[in-house]
Amino acid sequence: MTITSQIRSNVTRTYVFMTLFVAFVVLAAYVMGNALGYGNSWLFIAVVLSVISSLASYYWGDKMVLAMSGARAADRQRDFDFFTVAENLAIAAGIPTPKLYVIDDTAMNAFATGRDPQHAVVCATSGILTRLERRELEGVIAHELSHIKNFDTRLMAVVAVLIGTIAFLADMFMRTLWWGGGRRSRDRDDNLGGILLIIGIILAILSPIIATLIQLAVSRKREFLADASGAYLTRYPSGLAKALEKLSKDKEVLEAATNATAHLFITNPFKGKNFGAWFSGLFDTHPPIAERIKILRAM
Amino acid sequence: MNPFIVIGGILVLILLYVWSLYNGLISLKTQIEEAWSQIDVQLKRRSDLIPNLISTVKGYAKHEKSIMDSVTRARASMLSAKSMNAKAKASEDLSGVLGKLLAIAENYPQLKANDSFIQLQKELSDTEDKVAYARQYYNNSVMEFNTKIRTFPNTLVNERLGFPEKEFFGATEEERKTVKVNFE
């Protein structure tokens, strides 16, 4: 896959994803509304809310992701290597220097977000900044800038916010079920209500899983591509390879990451601990690090 | 089928092709100009750091006059260089003598421990990186441009449009690679 076709596919996928999201939320609202006995009154609210959050995720996805991670703006004096390395690689990539943020956490990780290179953000943990050599950090930042240049970040930011919304809705639904019980309308057949309630519960359980699957479908292959184009920027693939080696040895879980933002990071922030082991392979947001290192070493 | 429509259609296609080629070349040319001014900015930035460096070194290592003079001379010829080739050459010379100047710090522990010297050293090596990356971007853009006007059938059209090939800046990618490994 070439960079141009990757950009095009990312841009289309973003819109497809936003549309699917609206459809999904409306459908879920329909089923849940009926299951709980609120009828179709939910539908209108669902349409409005999902359209608004879709657009919001497009325009303010980067800010939301940053807020979710509790990052602070980077400072040239304090984070000299991070700051200058990002400047330098932005020169090499021919894009404006992204806004830079630091998460004060000793776990080693980094991510990029923003809807296009003009509104891009790169965020790194203080752990990765202190424990990587400058050349290794270059590899990591080059990887992140490639995500920005390939418009991966646009898709990923939209996905992060919308997945977060779905998870939130599902969570809310489960709570309503738990506390409020089914306030079924009287004019409805009890049987139908019962069936819809079951469907509602199934959907509530399924929706985070469906959402996760969508998010994985859009994220795996692009890591390899970003590794390759990052290496093309630094002309030094071993930098990223060494960085990834260090990252894979780091067993610390990044507190600031959530299910919705996990796929943004350069390596899985949960180290595979968040899901049950039996389907962790299916749900991995990233290709195995060993494989990425092997490919980089062969470049 | 009316032959005029066929011929007209072919003409329109050719026109569209020339149009998009022309626009593509113009935007690449602008990109190359931008890349060049980026190199220029970084070279300027590096020369701006040098007077400070010299005065810091002077405070601790007065006897290293000859090396400081050669840095000053290299900086002057860097600033006076006009053509791209001259700039590339001068910039390389300057890198060479700067490396020597930084190396003498090994003999002066107090200089080596000086805060502003450490800061300058960091800034200088960062600027070296910036120059290298700006050059890489410039040369990539030049390569893209040259490939575009050299390949068939663009080359036929370009005989009419008359865009000249662009020149690469300074050291080749291979040289840059060895420089990077030295940092290890």
Interface residues (C-beta under 8 A of the other chain):
Chain A: F80 T84 V85 E87 N88 L89 I91 A92 A93 G94 R134 R135 R235 Y236
Chain B: Q31 A35 Q38 Q42 K122 D126 D129 K130 Y133 A134 Q136 Y137 S141 E173 R176 K177 K180 F183 E184
